[in-house]
């Protein structure tokens, strides 16, 4: 025999929120806020780094949240850099560019992006990139290969004609795919899917080993020599900025690179300059 009883509501432990609910909410909010976040998809890198990815938006069609008019960007600039303005007008934006340049000097090497993770209370952030640079700490930025270029090995004329986004996106993927073909010394893509997968795997393996990277030695009359690992697509300008930041070159002076008796232009690449492994490059600070 079963006996059923109807229990009054007052017999429940707590039928309605108690007066301590705000305190409990705040307690658990503090607990959650103290848990470091994990960013599962990021594209960290400096603007002049060609190894980040092959992505770009057509002129005037930036995503809504990436536009200067987005108040979230102003709030982020205030939190990260102490930005003193409420908009990104050209005059105000100059302050932010200068501030970032100053902080990059204060945090050389991997310290700069590690500092940004710490400020945002992130433990790690996955780096979706073509290659990993020396300025990202692999312990805090696990690498995920940027594989978009491998998805478009055929004639992409039809895809490019779909819209303005594809008109920009497709040529970038084709250019990057040609870059990997040159790296692997392949004049034509494999004819079978299995061999194509082997090609993709080989590119990934070689990029993990920083294939194509060389070490150059920068020498200057009034500073200690500096060794630097560079890749074929590294620009001379990037090398100059790295030397200036590391060796604390005075503001207003430029560390020009001299190679084989000729001054190199900032837009030249390592490949175009003809650098080879263990080459010595003169730095003339003027």
PyMOL commands that set and color helices and strands:
alter all, ss='L'
color gray80, all
select helices_A, chain A and resi 9-11+21-33+64-66+71-81+90-106+111-119+148-151+157-160+164-183+193-208+236-246+270-273
alter helices_A, ss='H'
color red, helices_A
select strands_A, chain A and resi 37-42+122-129+143-145+214-220+223-230+255-259+262-263+280-285
alter strands_A, ss='S'
color yellow, strands_A
deselect
rebuild
show_as cartoon
